[in-house]
């Protein structure tokens, strides 16, 4: 399911070494490029510390340049801060709250649009590897307010594969958009800990888990 059928406009040479590492790990990657210079890429599911390891391996193999949110305090640590910035980290001040994070990122993305510069933000919408009854909405707000495509990286631990093939134009109708996101992801997503994968819905509309866990 994609609103941006291939061939995609933005292509990457990738890394032969990165692809070799993935093959040695027994993983396959399905990717045909990005549809635009700016966008939001979500990674689902996130239930294990292995998820970012494989996500970074995929990023390396594909040659993707991605930005991501991280606590501003981490950037003040010598060497670590420089390392985070070199890998696309965006410092986020906790006191600003979610709306401030979204607003700042939308402004940066619109500046990139005006300048014709590359800016893709990558987020794990679950926000934690522990079970959540839904997704945090930051990814959705940024994509809608900036008017950029939403891309989806889905991990499947059963097949040992990662897919980055589906890109959607969000309408701003949360129910419609989330239903389409779920339809694209659910057939392919298999978490490392399946019981901890969050349902594909925004937290504002999430129902309690049947077993009472949060």
GUPA-797013 format. One record per residue (C-alpha): residue in one letter; x, y, z; residue number from 1; chain. Coordinates in nm, 3 decimals, padded with zeros to 5 digits, m for minus. Example, Ala and Ser with C-alpha at 12.3 -4.5 7.8 and 13.67 -1.06 7.14 Angstrom:
residues 2
<residuo=A; c1=01.230; c2=m00.450; c3=00.780; num=1; cadena=A>;
<residuo=S; c1=01.367; c2=m00.106; c3=00.714; num=2; cadena=A>;
END
This chain:
residues 214
<residuo=X; c1=00.000; c2=00.000; c3=00.000; num=1; cadena=A>;
<residuo=X; c1=00.163; c2=00.324; c3=m00.111; num=2; cadena=A>;
<residuo=X; c1=00.060; c2=00.665; c3=m00.241; num=3; cadena=A>;
<residuo=X; c1=00.403; c2=00.699; c3=m00.403; num=4; cadena=A>;
<residuo=X; c1=00.458; c2=00.406; c3=m00.641; num=5; cadena=A>;
<residuo=X; c1=00.811; c2=00.342; c3=m00.769; num=6; cadena=A>;
<residuo=X; c1=01.040; c2=00.452; c3=m00.915; num=7; cadena=A>;
<residuo=X; c1=01.112; c2=00.675; c3=m00.617; num=8; cadena=A>;
<residuo=X; c1=01.272; c2=01.016; c3=m00.672; num=9; cadena=A>;
<residuo=X; c1=01.545; c2=00.995; c3=m00.407; num=10; cadena=A>;
<residuo=X; c1=01.793; c2=00.709; c3=m00.442; num=11; cadena=A>;
<residuo=X; c1=02.096; c2=00.606; c3=m00.233; num=12; cadena=A>;
<residuo=X; c1=02.405; c2=00.403; c3=m00.328; num=13; cadena=A>;
<residuo=X; c1=02.403; c2=00.228; c3=00.010; num=14; cadena=A>;
<residuo=X; c1=02.692; c2=00.040; c3=00.166; num=15; cadena=A>;
<residuo=X; c1=02.821; c2=m00.292; c3=00.031; num=16; cadena=A>;
<residuo=X; c1=02.975; c2=m00.365; c3=00.370; num=17; cadena=A>;
<residuo=X; c1=02.646; c2=m00.288; c3=00.544; num=18; cadena=A>;
<residuo=X; c1=02.457; c2=m00.519; c3=00.311; num=19; cadena=A>;
<residuo=X; c1=02.716; c2=m00.792; c3=00.372; num=20; cadena=A>;
<residuo=X; c1=02.672; c2=m00.754; c3=00.749; num=21; cadena=A>;
<residuo=X; c1=02.294; c2=m00.787; c3=00.717; num=22; cadena=A>;
<residuo=X; c1=02.330; c2=m01.097; c3=00.502; num=23; cadena=A>;
<residuo=X; c1=02.564; c2=m01.249; c3=00.758; num=24; cadena=A>;
<residuo=X; c1=02.298; c2=m01.183; c3=01.021; num=25; cadena=A>;
<residuo=X; c1=02.044; c2=m01.355; c3=00.798; num=26; cadena=A>;
<residuo=X; c1=01.839; c2=m01.039; c3=00.733; num=27; cadena=A>;
<residuo=X; c1=01.694; c2=m00.911; c3=00.407; num=28; cadena=A>;
<residuo=X; c1=01.593; c2=m00.553; c3=00.326; num=29; cadena=A>;
<residuo=X; c1=01.326; c2=m00.438; c3=00.082; num=30; cadena=A>;
<residuo=X; c1=01.374; c2=m00.074; c3=m00.023; num=31; cadena=A>;
<residuo=X; c1=01.330; c2=00.120; c3=m00.347; num=32; cadena=A>;
<residuo=X; c1=01.419; c2=00.476; c3=m00.245; num=33; cadena=A>;
<residuo=X; c1=01.232; c2=00.772; c3=m00.094; num=34; cadena=A>;
<residuo=X; c1=00.958; c2=00.971; c3=m00.267; num=35; cadena=A>;
<residuo=X; c1=01.078; c2=01.319; c3=m00.168; num=36; cadena=A>;
<residuo=X; c1=01.359; c2=01.513; c3=m00.005; num=37; cadena=A>;
<residuo=X; c1=01.161; c2=01.558; c3=00.318; num=38; cadena=A>;
<residuo=X; c1=00.945; c2=01.321; c3=00.517; num=39; cadena=A>;
<residuo=X; c1=00.884; c2=01.123; c3=00.835; num=40; cadena=A>;
<residuo=X; c1=00.985; c2=00.757; c3=00.866; num=41; cadena=A>;
<residuo=X; c1=00.838; c2=00.545; c3=01.146; num=42; cadena=A>;
<residuo=X; c1=00.993; c2=00.219; c3=01.268; num=43; cadena=A>;
<residuo=X; c1=00.756; c2=m00.052; c3=01.398; num=44; cadena=A>;
<residuo=X; c1=00.742; c2=m00.262; c3=01.608; num=45; cadena=A>;
<residuo=X; c1=00.973; c2=m00.167; c3=01.897; num=46; cadena=A>;
<residuo=X; c1=00.975; c2=m00.425; c3=02.178; num=47; cadena=A>;
<residuo=X; c1=01.346; c2=m00.503; c3=02.224; num=48; cadena=A>;
<residuo=X; c1=01.690; c2=m00.346; c3=02.248; num=49; cadena=A>;
<residuo=X; c1=01.765; c2=m00.539; c3=01.927; num=50; cadena=A>;
<residuo=X; c1=01.526; c2=m00.317; c3=01.729; num=51; cadena=A>;
<residuo=X; c1=01.754; c2=m00.010; c3=01.710; num=52; cadena=A>;
<residuo=X; c1=02.050; c2=m00.238; c3=01.636; num=53; cadena=A>;
<residuo=X; c1=01.880; c2=m00.381; c3=01.327; num=54; cadena=A>;
<residuo=X; c1=01.731; c2=m00.043; c3=01.234; num=55; cadena=A>;
<residuo=X; c1=02.078; c2=00.114; c3=01.236; num=56; cadena=A>;
<residuo=X; c1=02.215; c2=m00.181; c3=01.039; num=57; cadena=A>;
<residuo=X; c1=01.942; c2=m00.127; c3=00.779; num=58; cadena=A>;
<residuo=X; c1=02.014; c2=00.248; c3=00.773; num=59; cadena=A>;
<residuo=X; c1=02.384; c2=00.174; c3=00.716; num=60; cadena=A>;
<residuo=X; c1=02.320; c2=m00.082; c3=00.444; num=61; cadena=A>;
<residuo=X; c1=02.080; c2=00.146; c3=00.257; num=62; cadena=A>;
<residuo=X; c1=02.285; c2=00.462; c3=00.299; num=63; cadena=A>;
<residuo=X; c1=01.990; c2=00.644; c3=00.451; num=64; cadena=A>;
<residuo=X; c1=02.053; c2=00.977; c3=00.620; num=65; cadena=A>;
<residuo=X; c1=01.797; c2=01.022; c3=00.897; num=66; cadena=A>;
<residuo=X; c1=01.735; c2=01.271; c3=01.177; num=67; cadena=A>;
<residuo=X; c1=01.593; c2=01.168; c3=01.515; num=68; cadena=A>;
<residuo=X; c1=01.489; c2=01.319; c3=01.846; num=69; cadena=A>;
<residuo=X; c1=01.709; c2=01.279; c3=02.154; num=70; cadena=A>;
<residuo=X; c1=01.724; c2=01.442; c3=02.497; num=71; cadena=A>;
<residuo=X; c1=01.910; c2=01.774; c3=02.486; num=72; cadena=A>;
<residuo=X; c1=02.107; c2=01.680; c3=02.798; num=73; cadena=A>;
<residuo=X; c1=02.282; c2=01.403; c3=02.603; num=74; cadena=A>;
<residuo=X; c1=02.425; c2=01.657; c3=02.359; num=75; cadena=A>;
<residuo=X; c1=02.601; c2=01.839; c3=02.644; num=76; cadena=A>;
<residuo=X; c1=02.816; c2=01.535; c3=02.719; num=77; cadena=A>;
<residuo=X; c1=03.161; c2=01.572; c3=02.558; num=78; cadena=A>;
<residuo=X; c1=03.214; c2=01.346; c3=02.257; num=79; cadena=A>;
<residuo=X; c1=02.870; c2=01.187; c3=02.294; num=80; cadena=A>;
<residuo=X; c1=02.700; c2=01.509; c3=02.183; num=81; cadena=A>;
<residuo=X; c1=02.920; c2=01.538; c3=01.875; num=82; cadena=A>;
<residuo=X; c1=02.861; c2=01.170; c3=01.796; num=83; cadena=A>;
<residuo=X; c1=02.482; c2=01.210; c3=01.825; num=84; cadena=A>;
<residuo=X; c1=02.483; c2=01.513; c3=01.595; num=85; cadena=A>;
<residuo=X; c1=02.696; c2=01.333; c3=01.340; num=86; cadena=A>;
<residuo=X; c1=02.430; c2=01.060; c3=01.324; num=87; cadena=A>;
<residuo=X; c1=02.144; c2=01.308; c3=01.279; num=88; cadena=A>;
<residuo=X; c1=02.037; c2=01.371; c3=01.638; num=89; cadena=A>;
<residuo=X; c1=01.808; c2=01.667; c3=01.709; num=90; cadena=A>;
<residuo=X; c1=01.833; c2=01.794; c3=02.070; num=91; cadena=A>;
<residuo=X; c1=01.494; c2=01.821; c3=02.239; num=92; cadena=A>;
<residuo=X; c1=01.447; c2=02.025; c3=02.556; num=93; cadena=A>;
<residuo=X; c1=01.207; c2=01.840; c3=02.788; num=94; cadena=A>;
<residuo=X; c1=01.056; c2=02.162; c3=02.922; num=95; cadena=A>;
<residuo=X; c1=00.912; c2=02.248; c3=02.582; num=96; cadena=A>;
<residuo=X; c1=00.670; c2=01.956; c3=02.585; num=97; cadena=A>;
<residuo=X; c1=00.542; c2=01.756; c3=02.293; num=98; cadena=A>;
<residuo=X; c1=00.392; c2=02.054; c3=02.109; num=99; cadena=A>;
<residuo=X; c1=00.721; c2=02.242; c3=02.128; num=100; cadena=A>;
<residuo=X; c1=00.909; c2=01.942; c3=01.988; num=101; cadena=A>;
<residuo=X; c1=00.664; c2=01.909; c3=01.703; num=102; cadena=A>;
<residuo=X; c1=00.656; c2=02.282; c3=01.629; num=103; cadena=A>;
<residuo=X; c1=01.035; c2=02.314; c3=01.619; num=104; cadena=A>;
<residuo=X; c1=01.072; c2=02.011; c3=01.393; num=105; cadena=A>;
<residuo=X; c1=00.796; c2=02.127; c3=01.156; num=106; cadena=A>;
<residuo=X; c1=00.969; c2=02.466; c3=01.128; num=107; cadena=A>;
<residuo=X; c1=01.302; c2=02.296; c3=01.045; num=108; cadena=A>;
<residuo=X; c1=01.137; c2=02.071; c3=00.790; num=109; cadena=A>;
<residuo=X; c1=00.961; c2=02.362; c3=00.620; num=110; cadena=A>;
<residuo=X; c1=01.291; c2=02.549; c3=00.602; num=111; cadena=A>;
<residuo=X; c1=01.439; c2=02.243; c3=00.434; num=112; cadena=A>;
<residuo=X; c1=01.148; c2=02.239; c3=00.188; num=113; cadena=A>;
<residuo=X; c1=01.202; c2=02.607; c3=00.102; num=114; cadena=A>;
<residuo=X; c1=01.573; c2=02.547; c3=00.044; num=115; cadena=A>;
<residuo=X; c1=01.532; c2=02.218; c3=m00.139; num=116; cadena=A>;
<residuo=X; c1=01.735; c2=02.042; c3=00.129; num=117; cadena=A>;
<residuo=X; c1=01.712; c2=01.683; c3=00.250; num=118; cadena=A>;
<residuo=X; c1=01.542; c2=01.621; c3=00.588; num=119; cadena=A>;
<residuo=X; c1=01.389; c2=01.289; c3=00.692; num=120; cadena=A>;
<residuo=X; c1=01.291; c2=01.238; c3=01.056; num=121; cadena=A>;
<residuo=X; c1=01.289; c2=00.880; c3=01.191; num=122; cadena=A>;
<residuo=X; c1=01.085; c2=00.789; c3=01.500; num=123; cadena=A>;
<residuo=X; c1=00.962; c2=00.481; c3=01.684; num=124; cadena=A>;
<residuo=X; c1=00.600; c2=00.585; c3=01.756; num=125; cadena=A>;
<residuo=X; c1=00.566; c2=00.344; c3=02.048; num=126; cadena=A>;
<residuo=X; c1=00.830; c2=00.550; c3=02.228; num=127; cadena=A>;
<residuo=X; c1=00.941; c2=00.258; c3=02.446; num=128; cadena=A>;
<residuo=X; c1=01.004; c2=m00.114; c3=02.414; num=129; cadena=A>;
<residuo=X; c1=00.756; c2=m00.183; c3=02.695; num=130; cadena=A>;
<residuo=X; c1=00.391; c2=m00.242; c3=02.611; num=131; cadena=A>;
<residuo=X; c1=00.189; c2=00.071; c3=02.537; num=132; cadena=A>;
<residuo=X; c1=m00.184; c2=00.080; c3=02.456; num=133; cadena=A>;
<residuo=X; c1=m00.114; c2=00.293; c3=02.150; num=134; cadena=A>;
<residuo=X; c1=00.131; c2=00.519; c3=01.970; num=135; cadena=A>;
<residuo=X; c1=00.257; c2=00.863; c3=02.062; num=136; cadena=A>;
<residuo=X; c1=00.135; c2=01.116; c3=01.809; num=137; cadena=A>;
<residuo=X; c1=00.449; c2=01.326; c3=01.745; num=138; cadena=A>;
<residuo=X; c1=00.526; c2=01.153; c3=01.415; num=139; cadena=A>;
<residuo=X; c1=00.172; c2=01.215; c3=01.295; num=140; cadena=A>;
<residuo=X; c1=00.166; c2=01.585; c3=01.391; num=141; cadena=A>;
<residuo=X; c1=00.497; c2=01.651; c3=01.219; num=142; cadena=A>;
<residuo=X; c1=00.397; c2=01.475; c3=00.896; num=143; cadena=A>;
<residuo=X; c1=00.056; c2=01.644; c3=00.879; num=144; cadena=A>;
<residuo=X; c1=00.170; c2=01.994; c3=00.973; num=145; cadena=A>;
<residuo=X; c1=00.476; c2=01.985; c3=00.746; num=146; cadena=A>;
<residuo=X; c1=00.276; c2=01.827; c3=00.462; num=147; cadena=A>;
<residuo=X; c1=00.536; c2=01.557; c3=00.396; num=148; cadena=A>;
<residuo=X; c1=00.507; c2=01.184; c3=00.315; num=149; cadena=A>;
<residuo=X; c1=00.494; c2=00.929; c3=00.593; num=150; cadena=A>;
<residuo=X; c1=00.721; c2=00.631; c3=00.529; num=151; cadena=A>;
<residuo=X; c1=00.713; c2=00.306; c3=00.724; num=152; cadena=A>;
<residuo=X; c1=00.995; c2=00.070; c3=00.816; num=153; cadena=A>;
<residuo=X; c1=00.849; c2=m00.256; c3=00.941; num=154; cadena=A>;
<residuo=X; c1=01.055; c2=m00.524; c3=01.116; num=155; cadena=A>;
<residuo=X; c1=00.970; c2=m00.893; c3=01.090; num=156; cadena=A>;
<residuo=X; c1=01.173; c2=m01.113; c3=01.325; num=157; cadena=A>;
<residuo=X; c1=01.008; c2=m01.431; c3=01.201; num=158; cadena=A>;
<residuo=X; c1=01.125; c2=m01.379; c3=00.842; num=159; cadena=A>;
<residuo=X; c1=01.428; c2=m01.169; c3=00.943; num=160; cadena=A>;
<residuo=X; c1=01.342; c2=m00.891; c3=00.706; num=161; cadena=A>;
<residuo=X; c1=01.289; c2=m00.516; c3=00.708; num=162; cadena=A>;
<residuo=X; c1=01.062; c2=m00.336; c3=00.462; num=163; cadena=A>;
<residuo=X; c1=01.065; c2=00.031; c3=00.364; num=164; cadena=A>;
<residuo=X; c1=00.819; c2=00.025; c3=00.076; num=165; cadena=A>;
<residuo=X; c1=00.501; c2=00.201; c3=00.189; num=166; cadena=A>;
<residuo=X; c1=00.463; c2=00.581; c3=00.181; num=167; cadena=A>;
<residuo=X; c1=00.138; c2=00.760; c3=00.257; num=168; cadena=A>;
<residuo=X; c1=m00.006; c2=01.109; c3=00.216; num=169; cadena=A>;
<residuo=X; c1=m00.178; c2=01.180; c3=00.546; num=170; cadena=A>;
<residuo=X; c1=m00.514; c2=01.355; c3=00.531; num=171; cadena=A>;
<residuo=X; c1=m00.534; c2=01.490; c3=00.887; num=172; cadena=A>;
<residuo=X; c1=m00.828; c2=01.260; c3=00.956; num=173; cadena=A>;
<residuo=X; c1=m00.672; c2=01.048; c3=01.231; num=174; cadena=A>;
<residuo=X; c1=m00.916; c2=00.759; c3=01.206; num=175; cadena=A>;
<residuo=X; c1=m00.873; c2=00.725; c3=00.830; num=176; cadena=A>;
<residuo=X; c1=m00.496; c2=00.770; c3=00.837; num=177; cadena=A>;
<residuo=X; c1=m00.435; c2=00.528; c3=01.123; num=178; cadena=A>;
<residuo=X; c1=m00.653; c2=00.265; c3=00.956; num=179; cadena=A>;
<residuo=X; c1=m00.438; c2=00.292; c3=00.643; num=180; cadena=A>;
<residuo=X; c1=m00.116; c2=00.275; c3=00.846; num=181; cadena=A>;
<residuo=X; c1=m00.242; c2=m00.038; c3=01.025; num=182; cadena=A>;
<residuo=X; c1=m00.341; c2=m00.198; c3=00.693; num=183; cadena=A>;
<residuo=X; c1=00.011; c2=m00.138; c3=00.558; num=184; cadena=A>;
<residuo=X; c1=00.201; c2=m00.259; c3=00.865; num=185; cadena=A>;
<residuo=X; c1=00.001; c2=m00.538; c3=01.025; num=186; cadena=A>;
<residuo=X; c1=00.051; c2=m00.801; c3=00.749; num=187; cadena=A>;
<residuo=X; c1=00.431; c2=m00.770; c3=00.778; num=188; cadena=A>;
<residuo=X; c1=00.514; c2=m00.677; c3=01.141; num=189; cadena=A>;
<residuo=X; c1=00.641; c2=m00.949; c3=01.374; num=190; cadena=A>;
<residuo=X; c1=00.800; c2=m00.814; c3=01.693; num=191; cadena=A>;
<residuo=X; c1=01.088; c2=m00.966; c3=01.888; num=192; cadena=A>;
<residuo=X; c1=00.843; c2=m00.983; c3=02.179; num=193; cadena=A>;
<residuo=X; c1=00.505; c2=m00.999; c3=01.999; num=194; cadena=A>;
<residuo=X; c1=00.302; c2=m00.962; c3=02.319; num=195; cadena=A>;
<residuo=X; c1=00.459; c2=m00.620; c3=02.381; num=196; cadena=A>;
<residuo=X; c1=00.389; c2=m00.467; c3=02.038; num=197; cadena=A>;
<residuo=X; c1=00.158; c2=m00.168; c3=02.073; num=198; cadena=A>;
<residuo=X; c1=m00.171; c2=m00.166; c3=01.882; num=199; cadena=A>;
<residuo=X; c1=m00.152; c2=00.064; c3=01.580; num=200; cadena=A>;
<residuo=X; c1=m00.362; c2=00.355; c3=01.708; num=201; cadena=A>;
<residuo=X; c1=m00.286; c2=00.690; c3=01.865; num=202; cadena=A>;
<residuo=X; c1=m00.280; c2=00.698; c3=02.245; num=203; cadena=A>;
<residuo=X; c1=m00.560; c2=00.956; c3=02.258; num=204; cadena=A>;
<residuo=X; c1=m00.800; c2=00.696; c3=02.121; num=205; cadena=A>;
<residuo=X; c1=m00.644; c2=00.385; c3=02.276; num=206; cadena=A>;
<residuo=X; c1=m00.845; c2=00.145; c3=02.486; num=207; cadena=A>;
<residuo=X; c1=m00.707; c2=m00.030; c3=02.797; num=208; cadena=A>;
<residuo=X; c1=m00.529; c2=m00.360; c3=02.751; num=209; cadena=A>;
<residuo=X; c1=m00.749; c2=m00.658; c3=02.834; num=210; cadena=A>;
<residuo=X; c1=m00.501; c2=m00.803; c3=03.083; num=211; cadena=A>;
<residuo=X; c1=m00.487; c2=m00.471; c3=03.266; num=212; cadena=A>;
<residuo=X; c1=m00.120; c2=m00.402; c3=03.197; num=213; cadena=A>;
<residuo=X; c1=m00.004; c2=m00.054; c3=03.095; num=214; cadena=A>;
END
